[in-house]
């Protein structure tokens, strides 16, 4: 994990970019870094020696290769907007559109899944679901476009979800796509999808957040099929001056203190796990993701390989996205929220006891050991 250095701080009026891993490099001038992973779109395994190019317009400004785990970090590049192009022998190339380099920051991008080259088309399917109750959304419009973060322009294909929220596209060229959904009363939903030749990857679900009341904050976690159980944790100020801790063992309330609630607790992979803050009090709120499935490990990389993503909404707008860094750990401390200021923390540590997550890593080991361990979940 990393400590110190600059933080990615966003104020509601000017939200942009992604989470950071501050302090990982020495910065100089108006420069920054982009980091992420290239993975096999079927197995989720990291792809070694993939080429990653950082392009502005048609010019490749810089390039690098992935490590044995599929991880990459760009050379230092000027602040600006880049397309990130990943390619590997035997795979269809894929591009993240519009990645933002920020001064004195390392911006963590989402994983780039690649599928094997094929001249035979395939299919993609999934379910569109509500972030607050996990129920299917009937009649949502679903659009498919080539690339990652490809939300504008003419779609490759369009359909409408069924009464059970399902969608399916067939006869689609093998590759990596953006699945975008729209529905009345919801903020647009977006996910990265993959199509394999002569096959179909099912379960490529899209989670949509209902439009919240003005000023209300909603934070939604989604991930891949493994680990089966990731948990969200929110801590924050109370009217009495103490700190609350909302998580699976204490789900909170939207109508009384702490005015924050865990809407959905998912225990079988993919998510969503959703927390809504109905009313902010003065002070700092901290949001973390804990790998409950591997909580006893001191060497697990499952969280890093989970493709976990956090979306933060205020009212009807998705202001920020955060992507889990490719670092070992079972606790991802994602962000802090103070009024209208969002600060990316984006550190990875190990934690076995969910009840101590309110204030990592405050306190001695002995004091932390005395804190109660919640009862095991019923699955």
C-alpha positions in Angstrom: 0.0 0.0 0.0 1.0 3.6 -0.3 0.9 6.5 2.0 1.5 10.3 1.9 1.8 12.5 -1.1 -0.9 14.2 -3.1 -4.5 13.1 -2.9 -7.1 13.2 -5.7 -9.6 15.8 -4.3 -12.9 16.5 -6.1 -15.5 19.1 -5.3 -19.0 18.4 -6.6 -18.9 21.3 -9.0 -15.9 20.0 -10.9 -15.8 16.2 -10.6 -13.6 14.3 -13.1 -11.1 11.5 -13.2 -10.7 8.4 -11.1 -9.1 7.1 -8.0 -5.4 7.6 -7.2 -2.5 5.8 -5.6 -0.7 8.8 -4.2 2.9 8.5 -3.2 3.8 5.6 -5.5 6.1 7.8 -7.6 8.1 10.9 -7.5 6.4 13.6 -9.6 7.8 16.5 -11.5 6.0 19.4 -13.1 2.6 19.1 -14.9 2.9 15.3 -15.2 1.1 12.2 -14.0 0.6 8.5 -14.5 -2.1 6.1 -15.6 -2.2 2.6 -14.0 -4.3 -0.5 -14.4 -4.3 -4.2 -15.5 -4.9 -6.1 -18.7 -6.8 -9.4 -18.1 -8.2 -12.3 -20.0 -11.8 -11.5 -20.6 -12.9 -15.0 -19.8 -10.7 -16.3 -17.0 -9.9 -12.9 -15.4 -6.2 -13.8 -15.2 -3.7 -11.1 -15.8 -2.1 -11.1 -19.3 1.7 -10.8 -19.2 3.6 -8.8 -21.8 0.6 -7.1 -23.2 1.4 -3.8 -24.9 -0.4 -0.7 -23.5 -0.3 2.5 -25.5 -1.3 6.0 -24.4 -2.8 7.9 -27.4 -3.9 11.4 -28.0 -5.7 11.6 -31.3 -3.8 9.3 -33.6 -0.5 9.8 -31.9 0.8 7.2 -29.4 2.5 9.5 -26.8 4.0 6.6 -24.7 3.7 2.9 -24.3 4.6 0.1 -21.8 4.2 -3.6 -21.2 2.3 -5.5 -18.5 4.0 -7.4 -15.7 3.5 -11.0 -14.8 0.2 -10.1 -13.1 -1.1 -8.1 -16.0 -0.4 -4.8 -14.2 0.9 -1.7 -16.0 1.9 1.9 -15.2 2.4 4.5 -17.8 5.6 6.5 -18.1 5.2 10.0 -16.8 2.9 11.9 -19.3 1.5 15.4 -19.6 -1.8 16.2 -17.9 -4.6 15.7 -20.4 -7.0 13.2 -21.9 -5.8 9.9 -23.4 -7.1 6.8 -25.0 -5.4 3.7 -23.5 -5.0 0.9 -26.1 -4.2 -2.7 -24.9 -3.1 -5.4 -27.3 -1.7 -8.9 -26.9 -0.8 -11.7 -29.3 -3.9 -13.8 -30.2 -6.3 -11.3 -28.6 -8.6 -8.6 -29.9 -7.3 -5.2 -28.9 -9.4 -2.9 -26.6 -9.4 0.8 -25.8 -10.3 2.8 -22.8 -11.6 6.1 -24.1 -11.0 9.4 -22.4 -8.7 8.5 -19.5 -7.7 11.6 -17.6 -4.1 12.2 -16.4 -4.0 14.5 -13.4 -1.0 16.5 -12.1 1.0 14.8 -9.4 -1.3 11.8 -9.4 -1.4 8.1 -10.4 -4.9 7.5 -11.7 -6.1 3.9 -11.4 -8.1 2.8 -14.4 -10.5 -0.1 -14.7 -9.2 -3.5 -15.9 -9.0 -3.9 -19.6 -10.4 -7.4 -20.5 -9.2 -8.9 -23.8 -10.9 -11.8 -25.6 -9.2 -14.2 -28.0 -9.3 -13.3 -31.7 -12.1 -15.0 -33.7 -13.7 -14.6 -37.1 -16.9 -16.1 -35.7 -19.4 -13.7 -33.9 -20.7 -14.4 -30.4 -23.3 -13.2 -27.9 -23.5 -11.2 -24.7 -26.3 -11.2 -22.1 -27.2 -10.1 -18.6 -29.7 -8.4 -16.4 -30.3 -4.8 -15.6 -30.9 -4.3 -11.8 -31.8 -1.6 -9.3 -28.9 -0.7 -7.0 -31.1 -0.1 -4.0 -33.0 -3.4 -4.0 -31.3 -5.7 -6.5 -34.6 -6.1 -8.4 -34.7 -6.3 -12.3 -35.6 -3.2 -14.3 -38.2 -3.8 -17.0 -38.2 -1.8 -20.2 -34.7 -0.3 -19.9 -32.9 0.7 -23.1 -29.6 -1.2 -23.6 -26.9 0.1 -26.0 -23.7 -1.7 -27.1 -20.6 0.1 -28.4 -17.1 -1.0 -29.1 -14.5 0.1 -26.5 -14.5 0.9 -22.8 -16.2 4.1 -21.6 -17.8 4.4 -25.1 -21.1 6.1 -24.2 -21.7 8.3 -27.2 -22.0 7.8 -30.9 -24.0 5.3 -33.0 -24.5 2.0 -31.1 -23.4 -1.3 -32.5 -26.7 -2.7 -31.4 -29.7 -1.7 -29.2 -32.4 -3.6 -27.3 -34.9 -3.3 -24.5 -34.9 -5.4 -21.3 -37.6 -8.0 -20.7 -40.1 -8.2 -17.8 -37.3 -10.0 -15.8 -34.7 -7.3 -16.7 -32.8 -9.4 -19.1 -31.0 -8.3 -22.3 -29.2 -10.2 -25.0 -27.2 -9.3 -28.1 -26.3 -11.9 -30.7 -24.1 -11.9 -33.9 -21.6 -9.5 -32.3 -18.0 -9.5 -33.3 -15.6 -10.8 -30.7 -14.2 -7.9 -28.6 -14.6 -5.6 -25.6 -17.6 -3.3 -25.4 -19.5 -0.7 -23.3 -23.0 -1.7 -22.3 -25.0 1.5 -21.5 -28.5 1.5 -20.1 -31.1 4.2 -19.7 -34.5 4.0 -17.9 -37.0 6.5 -16.6 -36.2 7.5 -13.0 -32.6 6.2 -13.0 -29.2 7.6 -13.7 -27.7 6.0 -16.8 -25.9 2.6 -16.1 -22.6 1.6 -17.7 -20.4 -1.5 -17.6 -17.7 -3.1 -19.7 -18.8 -6.2 -21.5 -17.0 -8.9 -23.5 -18.0 -11.0 -26.5 -16.2 -14.2 -27.3 -16.3 -15.8 -30.8 -18.7 -18.7 -31.2 -19.9 -18.4 -27.6 -21.7 -16.3 -25.0 -20.6 -14.8 -21.7 -23.8 -14.6 -19.6 -24.3 -12.6 -16.4 -22.9 -9.3 -17.7 -25.3 -7.3 -15.5 -25.8 -3.6 -15.4 -26.6 -1.9 -12.1 -28.6 1.4 -12.2 -29.1 3.9 -9.4 -32.5 5.5 -8.9 -32.4 9.2 -9.1 -32.0 10.4 -5.5 -33.2 13.5 -3.8 -31.2 16.6 -4.2 -28.0 16.4 -2.1 -28.5 12.7 -1.3 -25.4 10.6 -1.8 -25.4 7.0 -3.0 -22.3 4.8 -3.2 -22.5 1.5 -5.2 -20.0 -1.3 -5.3 -19.9 -3.9 -8.1 -17.3 -6.6 -8.9 -16.7 -9.9 -10.7 -17.9 -13.3 -9.8 -15.1 -13.7 -7.2 -14.6 -13.3 -4.3 -18.2 -14.2 -3.4 -18.5 -11.7 -0.6 -17.1 -8.2 -0.6 -18.6 -5.8 2.0 -18.9 -2.1 2.1 -18.2 0.0 5.2 -19.1 3.6 5.9 -18.1 5.5 9.0 -18.9 9.0 9.8 -19.9 11.7 12.4 -23.0 11.5 14.6 -24.9 14.3 16.3 -23.5 13.2 19.7 -19.9 13.6 18.5 -19.0 10.0 18.2 -18.5 7.9 15.0 -21.0 5.6 13.4 -20.2 2.4 11.4 -22.6 1.2 8.8 -22.0 -2.3 7.4 -23.7 -5.7 7.3 -23.8 -6.1 11.1 -25.2 -2.6 11.6 -27.2 -1.4 8.6 -28.1 2.1 9.8 -31.2 4.2 9.0 -32.1 6.9 6.5 -34.8 8.5 8.8 -32.8 8.7 12.1 -29.2 8.9 13.1 -26.8 8.1 11.4 -29.0 9.0 8.3 -27.1 6.5 6.3 -28.1 2.9 5.4 -26.8 -0.3 3.8 -29.5 -0.9 1.1 -28.2 -4.1 -0.4 -25.7 -6.7 1.1 -24.6 -9.2 -1.6 -23.0 -12.5 -0.6 -22.8 -14.4 -3.9 -20.5 -12.3 -6.1 -20.9 -9.4 -8.5 -22.8 -7.1 -6.3 -24.3 -4.6 -5.9 -23.5 -3.5 -2.4 -25.1 -0.1 -1.9 -25.0 2.6 0.8 -27.2 5.7 0.7 -26.5 8.8 2.8 -29.8 10.7 3.2 -28.3 13.6 5.2 -24.7 14.6 5.8 -23.6 15.9 9.1 -20.5 18.1 9.5 -17.3 16.0 9.4 -15.5 13.3 7.5 -17.2 10.2 6.1 -14.9 7.3 5.1 -15.9 4.5 2.7 -14.1 1.2 2.5 -14.4 -2.2 0.8 -13.6 -5.4 2.8 -12.9 -8.8 1.3 -15.0 -10.8 3.8 -14.4 -14.1 1.9 -10.6 -13.9 2.4 -10.6 -11.9 5.7 -8.3 -14.3 7.4 -5.6 -14.1 4.8 -2.4 -12.0 5.1 -1.3 -12.6 1.5 -4.5 -12.6 -0.6 -4.7 -10.8 -3.9 -8.3 -11.7 -4.6 -9.6 -8.2 -4.0 -7.1 -6.8 -6.4 -8.2 -9.3 -9.1 -11.9 -8.8 -8.4 -12.4 -5.9 -10.9 -14.2 -4.1 -8.1 -15.6 -0.7 -9.0 -17.2 2.0 -6.9 -19.6 4.6 -8.3 -20.5 7.7 -6.3 -23.8 9.5 -7.1 -25.1 12.8 -5.8 -28.8 13.3 -6.7 -29.1 12.3 -10.4 -25.4 12.5 -11.3 -22.6 9.9 -11.1 -19.7 12.1 -10.0 -16.9 9.6 -9.5 -15.7 6.1 -10.3 -13.0 4.3 -8.4 -11.3 1.1 -9.4 -9.5 -1.3 -7.1 -5.7 -1.0 -7.5 -3.7 -4.1 -8.4 -2.1 -4.4 -5.0 -2.4 -7.2 -2.4 -4.8 -6.7 0.5 -8.2 -7.5 2.0 -9.2 -3.9 2.8 -9.5 -1.2 0.1 -9.9 2.2 1.7 -11.5 4.0 -1.2 -12.5 7.5 -0.3 -13.4 10.2 2.2 -16.3 12.6 1.9 -16.5 15.9 3.7 -19.4 18.1 2.6 -19.1 18.5 -1.2 -15.4 17.4 -1.2 -14.5 13.9 -2.3 -11.0 12.8 -1.5 -9.6 9.5 -3.1 -7.6 7.4 -0.6 -7.2 4.2 -2.7 -5.0 2.2 -0.3 -4.8 -1.5 0.2 -4.1 -3.1 3.6 -5.0 -6.4 5.4 -7.7 -6.7 8.0 -9.4 -9.8 9.5 -11.9 -8.2 11.8 -14.7 -6.2 10.1 -15.5 -4.3 13.4 -12.2 -2.4 13.4 -12.7 -0.9 9.9 -14.1 2.3 11.3 -10.7 3.8 11.9 -7.8 1.9 10.2 -5.1 1.8 11.2 -5.6 3.7 14.4 -4.8 2.0 17.7 -2.4 -0.5 18.9 -2.5 -4.1 17.8 -3.6 -5.1 21.4 -6.4 -2.5 21.5 -7.7 -3.6 18.1 -7.6 -7.2 19.1 -10.1 -6.4 22.0 -12.7 -5.1 19.5 -15.6 -7.5 19.0 -15.7 -9.7 16.0 -19.2 -9.8 14.4 -21.0 -13.1 14.1 -20.3 -14.9 10.9 -22.7 -14.3 8.0 -25.4 -16.8 7.1 -25.0 -17.6 3.4 
